[in-house]
Amino acid sequence: MKIEPLYAENIIVAVIYKNEFRWYVTDKELWFLDYNKLDHAYKNLGISIEDNDETEERNGIKVLDHENVEVFLVRINQYKTTKEELNYLLLENIKRKNAGEDLLDFSPILLINFDNKILYSMFPEPASYENYVPKDWSGTYEDFTEFIPTAEKYWIDEFNNNLFSL
């Protein structure tokens, strides 16, 4: 894994494209699907922001959708991870955590289904990814974990225990 999850910075993202499920851990800024909408929202607040598409991964991609997702996924391939790797890191963090600490670093934050044009967000901070989706997409803020295939739920152990609840 190139970078590890870090609360509200490096996020865990589930992507479905061509019926294939994938996990990524990347910088949170890569996943505002429509940078035009994001830029407009900031301008309405009187805030000027740097061009978001200047990152290598989003270079030239103002609106990330089914038309350019293949190029984007190739660019972020280095951030792709597996259920097993996420499970291992989660277990290691559980072993090291102090009483009262949470495991928010390891919560899945986004589920983006490019096949069905829908984005689900559980981002805990005031960055509403669901508001910055392309035209003809649906964006919603809700718990999407029930939509994750059981075989991909890295937070469920072999005894069907939810590791976040231990």
C-alpha positions in Angstrom: 0.0 0.0 0.0 1.5 3.3 -1.1 -0.2 5.4 1.6 -2.1 4.4 4.7 -5.5 5.6 5.7 -5.4 8.8 7.8 -8.6 10.4 9.2 -10.0 13.0 6.8 -6.9 13.1 4.7 -6.1 9.7 3.0 -9.4 8.0 2.6 -10.6 4.5 1.8 -12.7 4.4 -1.4 -14.6 1.6 -2.9 -15.0 1.7 -6.7 -17.2 -0.3 -8.9 -16.5 -0.2 -12.6 -17.5 -2.7 -15.3 -18.9 -4.9 -12.5 -15.4 -5.1 -10.8 -15.1 -4.1 -7.2 -11.8 -2.3 -6.1 -10.5 -0.7 -3.0 -8.2 2.4 -3.0 -6.5 4.6 -0.4 -5.8 8.0 -1.8 -5.8 11.7 -1.0 -9.3 12.9 -0.3 -9.1 15.6 -3.0 -9.1 13.2 -5.9 -12.7 12.1 -5.4 -14.7 15.3 -5.9 -16.1 14.0 -9.2 -17.1 17.4 -10.6 -14.4 20.0 -10.0 -16.4 22.6 -12.0 -19.2 22.4 -9.3 -16.6 22.5 -6.5 -14.8 25.5 -8.0 -18.2 27.3 -8.4 -19.2 26.6 -4.8 -15.9 28.1 -3.6 -16.3 31.1 -5.8 -19.8 31.7 -4.4 -18.2 31.8 -1.0 -15.7 34.3 -2.2 -12.8 31.8 -1.9 -10.4 31.2 -4.7 -8.9 27.7 -4.9 -6.0 26.3 -6.8 -6.9 24.3 -9.9 -7.7 20.9 -8.5 -7.0 19.1 -11.8 -3.4 20.0 -11.5 -2.7 16.8 -9.6 -1.1 14.2 -11.7 -4.0 11.8 -11.2 -6.7 14.3 -12.2 -4.7 16.3 -14.8 -7.1 17.3 -17.5 -10.1 15.6 -15.8 -12.4 18.3 -14.5 -15.4 16.0 -14.4 -14.6 12.4 -13.5 -17.2 10.0 -15.0 -17.7 6.9 -17.1 -16.1 8.6 -20.1 -12.7 9.1 -18.5 -12.6 6.7 -15.5 -10.4 4.2 -17.3 -7.6 6.8 -17.7 -8.1 7.9 -14.1 -8.0 4.3 -12.7 -4.7 3.7 -14.5 -3.3 6.8 -13.0 -4.3 5.8 -9.5 -3.3 2.1 -9.8 -0.5 2.7 -7.3 -3.1 3.4 -4.6 -5.1 0.3 -5.3 -5.3 -2.1 -2.3 -7.0 -5.3 -1.2 -9.4 -6.4 1.4 -6.6 -8.5 2.9 -4.2 -5.6 3.2 -6.9 -3.3 4.7 -7.9 -6.1 7.1 -4.3 -6.6 8.2 -3.7 -2.8 8.8 -7.0 -2.6 10.7 -6.1 -5.5 13.0 -2.6 -4.0 13.6 -4.2 -0.7 14.6 -6.7 -2.5 16.9 -3.7 -4.1 18.7 -1.9 -0.8 19.1 -4.9 1.5 20.0 -5.4 2.8 23.4 -8.7 2.5 25.3 -11.1 5.1 24.0 -9.4 5.6 20.7 -11.5 5.1 17.6 -10.6 3.6 14.3 -12.0 6.3 12.0 -8.9 6.1 9.8 -10.1 2.7 8.6 -13.7 3.5 7.9 -14.7 3.3 4.2 -15.6 6.8 3.1 -16.9 6.6 -0.4 -18.5 4.1 -2.6 -18.5 5.2 -6.2 -20.4 3.0 -8.7 -19.4 4.2 -12.2 -21.7 1.6 -13.8 -24.8 2.9 -12.1 -23.7 6.6 -11.8 -24.0 6.9 -8.1 -21.8 8.1 -5.3 -22.3 7.2 -1.6 -20.5 9.2 1.0 -19.9 8.7 4.7 -17.2 11.4 5.0 -17.4 12.7 8.6 -16.2 16.2 7.9 -18.0 19.0 6.1 -16.8 18.1 2.6 -20.0 17.0 0.9 -18.8 14.7 -2.0 -22.4 13.9 -2.8 -22.9 17.5 -3.9 -20.2 17.4 -6.5 -21.3 14.6 -8.8 -21.5 14.9 -12.6 -24.8 15.6 -14.4 -27.1 12.6 -14.5 -25.4 11.1 -11.4 -26.9 10.6 -8.0 -25.0 11.5 -4.9 -26.1 10.6 -1.4 -24.8 10.8 2.2 -25.7 7.5 3.8 -24.2 4.4 5.3 -23.4 2.3 2.2 -21.7 -0.7 3.9 -24.7 -2.9 3.1 -23.9 -2.4 -0.6 -20.3 -3.7 -0.2 -20.0 -7.3 -1.2 -19.5 -9.5 1.8 -16.3 -10.9 0.4 -14.9 -7.3 0.3 -15.8 -6.3 3.9 -12.3 -6.0 5.4 -13.8 -5.0 8.8 -15.6 -8.4 9.2 -13.4 -11.2 10.5 -13.6 -15.0 9.8 -16.0 -15.4 12.7 -18.3 -12.7 11.3 -17.4 -10.2 13.9 -17.4 -6.5 13.1 -13.8 -5.4 14.0 -15.0 -1.8 14.5 -17.2 -3.0 17.4 -14.5 -5.0 19.3 
